[in-house]
Every structure is written in structure tokens, then in C-alpha cells.
Amino acid sequence: MKLLLVYCKNFGYTPTIKTLVTAPENISPAQYENVEVAFIQVEKEDEERESDVEKKLVKNLKWVCGKNQVNKIILHSFAHLSESKAEPEFTKSLLCRTEERLINAGYTVSQTPFGYFLDLQVDAPGFSLARVFKNI
């Protein structure tokens, strides 16, 4: 798994192109303030180490939120950090389980629409932990 964490003063998206037949229709744009955005590349090899990857993902998200003093997280499937890609069903399931674990820990969590290309609006300040890359 590759993980790019970006603290954003403002983050928004507008769905543009549906890429998965199974994705829902009529997805609305959204805007968020003071949020940690996780660009997540789930790789094929992650399917063999599901529990370990999920645990490390949650741990890294909690850590960076603590460092940036936020409790809001956006999970964004981002298949551009590696050539290796897990199956879409596995990726979506992992994101949903991660969301549930974080909500149970007291975080406010949302996911960008899975199965869409999105126009992104990113307002990310430039300080030390505003951008973190992890290879899980």
C-alpha cells in the first residue's frame, strides 16, 4: 500500500467520469474544511496481508491526525502511486472497514466517490507534516 497524507485547509471534489459500472449514479460534489485527506493506493500484494495492512493504515491515519490536530479524515482511492493495483472490490471493502474503525475511534470520516474520476480542489498549507508519504 502506498499512502499520501495531505492536510487541507479546504478540500473538495466534483465527480466527472464514472469508471466502474457498479458505481452509483448522480453523485454530488462535496467540500470539507480542516481535514486530513488520505490518497490511498491499495496494491495487489495487500490482498495477501489484509489484516496487517488495514491495521497499519488506521494507525498511520490516527498518527497524522494527532500531529495535525484534526479529527476529520477523507479516504480517497488513488490508483496513481504504484503500478500494482488490488481488485476494486477488495479496495472498496478495505476503505469501508477502515472508515468504520476510525468512526468507532471518534473520528469524522468520509470517502470520495469510488469508481469515479474527480475534479479536486486542494488547499494545502506548507508546513512539515502537511504532506506525508508512507509505504505500508
C-alpha positions as CSV (number, residue, x, y, z in Angstrom):
1,M,0.0,0.0,0.0
2,K,1.1,3.5,-0.8
3,L,-0.3,6.3,1.3
4,L,-0.1,10.0,0.6
5,L,-1.5,12.1,3.5
6,V,-2.3,15.7,2.9
7,Y,-3.6,18.1,5.5
8,C,-6.0,20.5,3.8
9,K,-7.5,23.8,5.0
10,N,-10.1,23.2,2.2
11,F,-10.7,20.1,0.1
12,G,-13.4,19.5,-2.4
13,Y,-14.4,17.3,-5.3
14,T,-16.7,17.2,-8.2
15,P,-17.3,13.8,-9.9
16,T,-16.5,13.9,-13.7
17,I,-16.2,10.4,-15.3
18,K,-17.7,7.2,-14.0
19,T,-15.0,4.5,-14.3
20,L,-16.8,1.5,-12.7
21,V,-20.1,0.1,-13.9
22,T,-21.1,-0.7,-10.3
23,A,-20.6,2.8,-9.1
24,P,-23.7,4.6,-8.0
25,E,-25.3,7.3,-10.3
26,N,-25.9,11.0,-9.6
27,I,-23.0,11.7,-7.1
28,S,-23.0,15.2,-5.7
29,P,-19.9,17.4,-5.3
30,A,-18.6,18.0,-1.7
31,Q,-16.5,20.4,0.3
32,Y,-14.6,20.0,3.5
33,E,-12.6,22.2,5.8
34,N,-9.7,21.4,8.2
35,V,-9.4,17.8,7.1
36,E,-6.7,15.1,6.6
37,V,-7.0,13.6,3.1
38,A,-5.6,10.1,2.6
39,F,-4.7,9.3,-1.0
40,I,-4.6,5.5,-0.8
41,Q,-3.1,3.1,-3.4
42,V,-4.2,-0.4,-2.4
43,E,-1.8,-2.8,-4.2
44,K,-2.3,-6.4,-5.4
45,E,0.0,-7.8,-2.7
46,D,-2.1,-6.2,0.0
47,E,-4.8,-8.8,-0.7
48,E,-2.5,-11.4,0.9
49,R,-1.9,-9.3,4.1
50,E,-5.3,-7.7,4.5
51,S,-5.4,-7.6,8.3
52,D,-1.9,-6.2,8.7
53,V,-2.4,-3.5,6.0
54,E,-5.7,-2.4,7.5
55,K,-4.2,-2.1,11.0
56,K,-1.2,-0.1,9.7
57,L,-3.4,2.2,7.6
58,V,-5.6,3.0,10.6
59,K,-2.5,3.6,12.8
60,N,-1.0,6.0,10.3
61,L,-4.2,7.9,9.9
62,K,-4.6,8.4,13.7
63,W,-0.9,9.4,14.0
64,V,-1.1,12.1,11.3
65,C,-4.4,13.4,12.6
66,G,-2.8,13.8,16.1
67,K,0.2,15.6,14.6
68,N,-2.0,18.0,12.6
69,Q,-4.7,18.3,15.4
70,V,-7.6,17.3,13.2
71,N,-10.3,14.7,13.7
72,K,-11.8,14.7,10.1
73,I,-10.5,12.3,7.5
74,I,-11.3,11.8,3.8
75,L,-10.4,8.4,2.3
76,H,-9.6,8.7,-1.4
77,S,-8.8,5.7,-3.5
78,F,-5.9,6.9,-5.6
79,A,-4.6,4.4,-8.1
80,H,-1.7,6.5,-9.3
81,L,1.0,5.9,-6.7
82,S,2.1,2.4,-7.9
83,E,1.7,0.2,-10.9
84,S,0.3,-2.6,-8.7
85,K,-3.4,-2.4,-8.2
86,A,-5.7,-4.5,-6.0
87,E,-9.1,-5.6,-7.3
88,P,-11.7,-2.8,-6.9
89,E,-13.9,-4.9,-4.7
90,F,-11.0,-5.5,-2.3
91,T,-10.1,-1.9,-2.3
92,K,-13.6,-0.7,-1.6
93,S,-14.0,-3.2,1.2
94,L,-10.8,-2.2,2.9
95,L,-11.8,1.5,2.7
96,C,-15.2,0.8,4.3
97,R,-13.6,-1.3,7.1
98,T,-11.1,1.5,7.7
99,E,-13.8,4.1,7.8
100,E,-15.8,2.0,10.4
101,R,-12.8,1.6,12.6
102,L,-12.0,5.3,12.6
103,I,-15.6,6.3,13.3
104,N,-15.6,3.9,16.2
105,A,-12.4,5.6,17.5
106,G,-14.2,9.0,17.4
107,Y,-13.1,10.4,14.0
108,T,-15.4,12.0,11.4
109,V,-14.7,10.1,8.2
110,S,-15.9,10.4,4.6
111,Q,-14.9,8.7,1.4
112,T,-14.7,10.2,-2.1
113,P,-16.9,8.5,-4.6
114,F,-15.4,5.2,-5.5
115,G,-15.4,4.4,-9.2
116,Y,-15.2,8.0,-10.5
117,F,-12.6,10.4,-11.8
118,L,-12.9,13.6,-9.8
119,D,-12.0,17.2,-10.2
120,L,-10.2,18.0,-7.0
121,Q,-9.8,21.3,-5.1
122,V,-6.9,21.1,-2.7
123,D,-5.8,24.0,-0.4
124,A,-2.9,22.5,1.5
125,P,-0.6,24.7,3.6
126,G,3.2,24.3,3.5
127,F,4.4,23.0,6.9
128,S,6.4,20.0,7.9
129,L,3.6,17.4,8.4
130,A,1.1,18.8,5.9
131,R,2.3,16.2,3.4
132,V,3.4,12.7,4.5
133,F,4.1,9.7,2.3
134,K,4.1,6.1,3.7
135,N,4.9,2.8,2.1
136,I,2.9,0.3,4.2
